[in-house]
Amino acid sequence: MLFITNSCSKQETINEAKSTTLPTNITFSAQAIGVGETLTINGNGFRDDADYIVTFTDNIIGNITEINANFLTVLIPETAISGNVTLTLGDTTEVIGNIDILPVTNSSNLYIFHDSENKLAKIDLVTGNLAYLGSDIEYGSNTRGAVYHSVNNEYIGFKNDFTGPILMRINVIDGSVVSINIPNSFLTNGTDFSDLIIDDNNEIYIFHDSVNKLAKIDLNNGNLTYIGDNINYGANTRGAIYYSPNNEYIGFENDFNNPNLVRINITDGSVNNLSIPSLFLTNGADFSDLIINDNDEVYIFHDSVNKLAKIDLITGNLTYVGNNINYGINTRGAVFNSVTTEYIGFENDFTNPYLISINLVNGNKTTINISDSFLTNGADFSDLVTD
């Protein structure tokens, strides 16, 4: 009897010690992580039958999703903040490390019009999958760019139909469409336009090549209000941007003898042309797809050297980013992704259309192919925008 009692007491003591012993050699899979992401806590001696508790600063408890002998995984709660992380088992609690919780940022949505489907598409930046909006939308055959209207949640594109140019307003929530014709009274000298932009007040502008003037477009009736006169722009352009510090429409005229930025003041119509110095053109003067970032820095892709370039708005000098980047042959516009600090362009290769993301800091590039499953009816696209 004494032997059995002693044996039971020893086993209970062993089980009790086992139940409260925490793993050793604990490390984290990341030292900085975002809300909603999964943190892996590595260590020796995790038990899959144990009730561990992972707690973040201010007693915020994470949801454990997996446990095995070498690690457990935990979701970062929405209310988690930077600081110590503790691990609890039974009555034992220890600080196992320190973590930085990254601030929550709004994600950017990316849209493009899929001509072959007559639908607007939202592009998944990870998989390249398309989520379609609307149907049987007549847009895409001869366009002049598109913008995102944040107040109306609209993708707005300009269809340069030479018999009746129109604005196409596509709601990105429900895919509904409103088309606004440019009245014939503005088309007596011609119907050629270039490069749609939107300013900080959600006013829409386009360059009317046929009259050599910038025009503000009334979104309700299509009427044009002209700005400036005899402006030399529109023959061979590479997109335009809105530059808020100077209230300017800035376009890139890809004149192969003298590529230049054309800066048009939206208030008074004054114009300043800024040439790209010839020393940057020894390998060629072909460019694609102008963008502007959140710091009002202007970038363009220089096809002739296979590099992204930041343009100095005073001198026209180029500062190159990256190297040997395959982009610029048959593009559909580019945008700035403020979440990832990337230049994102769309290469409309008809056999393999893809997104290309170029980091503005280090020039690293990533390509995201559009899945073949979305290309059964064709691979023609128009006009990339971001919200």
N, C-alpha and C positions, 0 to 999 in steps of 0.2 A: 504493500500500500504506500509506504513512504517513497519507494522508488518511482511508482506511477505518478504520485503527487509532484515529486521533484521534477520529473520529466515534463509534465504538463506545464509547470511554472516556467521552466526554461524555454519551452516552445512559444508560450504566450509572450515572453520577454523578447524573443527573436522576432516574432511577427509584429509586435508593437514597434520595435526599433526599425524594422523594414518599412513599415507603413509611414514613418515620419522622416525617413532619410531622403534628402534632396539629391538630385543628380550633381555630378562634379564636372569640372572643366567646361563651364557654360560659356557659349559665345552666341552672338546674334548674326543673322544672315545679312543685316544692314544696320548702319548706325544712324541713318536718316530714312524715313519712310512716310508715305502719305496715308491719310485717313481712308479706310476701306481696303487697304492693301494687306497682304498676309506677311507676317513676320515669322521666321523660323528660328526657334531657340534650340541650338544644338547643345548636346551634353552627353555624359556617360551615366547610364543607369536610370533612364526614364522607365516607368512602368505603365503599360497600357490599361491596367486595371485600377490606377490611382486617380483620385479626384484632385488634380492640380488646379490652382487658381492663379492667373496672371493678372497683376494689377498695375495700372499706370498711375501717374501723379494725380493727386486729388481723389484717390480711391475709385478710379474708373477701371472696371473689370472688362477684360477682353474675352471674346468668344473663342474657345479652343476648338479647332476643327480636326486635328489629327494628332495622335501620339504613337510613337514606337520607341524602341530601346534607345535610339540615338538622338531623337529630337521631338519637339512638339511644335505645332503651328497655331498661330493665334491671329485673328482679325483685329486690325487697329480700329477701335471704336470711333464714332463720329465726334465724340466729346474729348478724345484723348489729347493731352498736351505734352510738350517735351519735359523730360525729367527722368527720375529713377523708375525702374521696372522691378517689381518684386514677384517672387514665386512662393506660393503657399501650398503646403501639404499637411493636412491635419492641423496641429498646433504650431508647426514650424513655418516661419516666414523669413526669407532672406532677400536682400537687394541683389539682383543678379546682373545689373548693368544699367546703362543710361542710354536713352534714345531721343533723337530729335524728330518731332512730328512736323512734317512739312505743311505749310499753309495750304488751305483749300484754294484751288484755282478753278475758274470756269473753263470748261472744255470748249474748244472751237469745233464747230460743225463745218464740213466741207461739202459744197454742192457743185454739180456739173450737169449740163444738159446732155442727155443721151439722144442724139439725133436719130439713131437707128431704131429707137423705141418710141420716139415722140413723148418722152417723159423726162421730168427732172429727177435727178438721183442724188441722194446723200451718200457720200463715200466713207466707209469705215477705214480709218487711217492705219489700223493694224492689219486687217485681213484683205482690204481692197474690195470687199463685198459692197454691193449697191442696194440701197433701199429706195424704191421708186415712189415718186409723188406725182399725182395727176396722171392724165392719159390723153392721147391724141392731141397733143399741144403742137401747134404749127410754129415752130421756132427752130433755128439751127442751120439753115442753108446758107445764109450770107449775113453773119452777125458782126456787131461792132463792140463787143464786150458786154459784161454784166456786172452788177453791183448788188450788195445786200442792203435792204432798207430795214433798219432795226425797229422802227416804230410800227411798221406795217407787217413785219415778219415776211418780207417779200424778196424773192430773187427777181431782179429787174434786168431784163436784157433788151438790146436794141437790134431789131431785125431790119437790115438795110435793103428791103425790097425796093427796087428802083422805081416801081410804079406806085408804091405806097408804103414808105418806111413806118414802122410802128414800134412802140414800147410794149414788151410783154411782161406783165406783172403776175408772177406765180407765187401764191401763198405757200410757204414751206411747212405750214401746219397741216393743211387739208388738200393742197394741190390745186385749189381753185385758181382760175385764170381771168385776168382782165387785160384786154388789149386796147392800146390807145394809139390811134392814128395821128401822124403828124399832118396837120391840115395842108391842103394843096396850096394855100396862099403863101406858104413858106418855101415852096418847092419850084417856083418859077425859074430859078437859075440852076436847078439841078437837085438831085437826091442822093448825093454822095456825102457820107458822114464818117467820122473816125472817133473811136476811143471814148467810151462812156466813163464818167466818174461820179462819185457822190461826196459831198462835203460833210462837215461836222454837224450841219443843221438838216441833213437828209435832203438837201437840194441836189437835183440831178443836172449834170452838164454834159454836153457832147460837142465835138468840133464839127462844124458844117463846112466840109471841104469846098462845096460848090459856091459858097459866098465868102470863103476865107475869114470866117468869124467863129468865135466861141458862142455857144448858145445854152441858155438855161431852159430846161424843158418843164412845162407845167404838167404835173402828173395826172391832172384831172381831164384836161382837154387837149394836151399835146402841143399847145402853143409854144413858140420859141421866143425868148427874149435875148437879143444879140448883145455881145460884149466884144469890143475891139473891132478892128477893121484891117483888111489887107494883111492878114497874118499868114506867113508862109509855113504851113504845117498840113499834114494829112496825106502826102503822096506815098510814103512808105514808112509807116509808123510801127512802134513796138510797145504800144500801150501807154496809158497815162495814169497819173495819181493825183490826189489832192494833198497839197502841202499847206497845213494849217498855220504854221508860224507867219507866213507871208500871204495867206489867203490866195494861193496860186493853183491853177491847173498846170501841171507839168507833164509834158509829153516827150517822147523820144522819137525824133525823126531819124530814121535809119538810112540817111543819105550815104552811099558807099564812098563818096569822096569827102564827106564832111558830116559824120554822124554828130548830132547835137541834141541837147535838151532845149525844149521850147517852153519858157516859163511865162504864163499869161496871168496877169493879176485879174482876179475875178471882179474886183471892185471897179477898176477904171479901164481895164482892157489893155494896159501897157504890156509890152513884150520884151523879154530879155532872152536872147539866144546864147547858149553856152556850148561851145564846141568841145568834143573829146580830143585832147592833144594827139598829134600824129604819132608821137613816140609810142602810144599804146596800140597803134593800128598796123604795125609792121607785118603782123601775121594775118591781117584781114579786118574788115569793118562790119562784120555781121553780128547782130545782137538779137536777143529775145527777152520779152516779158519783164517790164519794169514793175517794181514793188517799192513800198515804203514801210519801215518798221515802226514800233511804238516810240522810238526816240527820234523820229523824223529823219532817219538816215535812208538814203535811196540806193537801191541795188538793181542790177540788171545782169542777165546772163550774157557773157561774151562768147558767142558760138565759135568764133575763129580761134580762140585759145583754149576752149573747153574749161572755162573757169567762171565762177560767179565773181562779180565786181561791185564794190561800193563806189559810188560816184561822189566826188567832192563837189558840192553845189556852188562853190566859189570859183574853182579852177578847172573843173571838169576832169581832174586826174582820177585814175582808177586805182583802187586798192583791191587786189585779188584775194579771193577766198577759195580754198580747195584747188584741185588739179585733176586733169584728165577725167572730167565729168561728162558723161554721154547724155547730152540734152541739147535741145534747140533746133532739131531738124524739122519737126512738125508739131508745134506746141499749141496748147489751148489756154494759155494764160498762166499766171502764177499769183500766189498770195503769200502774205506773211502770217505765220502761225505764232501768235504771241505766247501761247502756252509752252511751246517747245523751242522758241526762238529759231525758227526755221523758215527758209525760203522753200515753198512747195509749188512745184510746177507739174503740169500734165503733158506728157509726151504722147501724142496721138498716133502712135505706131499702129497701123491698121491690122497688123497681125498680133500685136502684143502691147496694147495701150497700158501705160503705167504712170503712177505718181512717182516723182522724185523729190525727196526731202534733203535739203542742204543746210547743215548747221552754220549759222552766220558767224560763229565764234571760231570754230576749228576746221570748217570745210568738210566735215564728215558727211557722207551721203548715204541715203537709204532709198531703195526702190521698192515700191509696192505694186505688184501686178494686179490688174483687174482680172478677176477669175473668168475663165472661158465660159462658165455657165451663164454669164451675163452678156455674152457676145454672140449668141446664136443667130440673132437678127442683124448683126453688124457691129462694127467697132468705130463708128463715127461719133465724136463728141464736140461740144462747144462750151467755152466760157466758164472757167473755174471761178468760184467765189467762196469766201468764208464769212461766217456771221460774226 
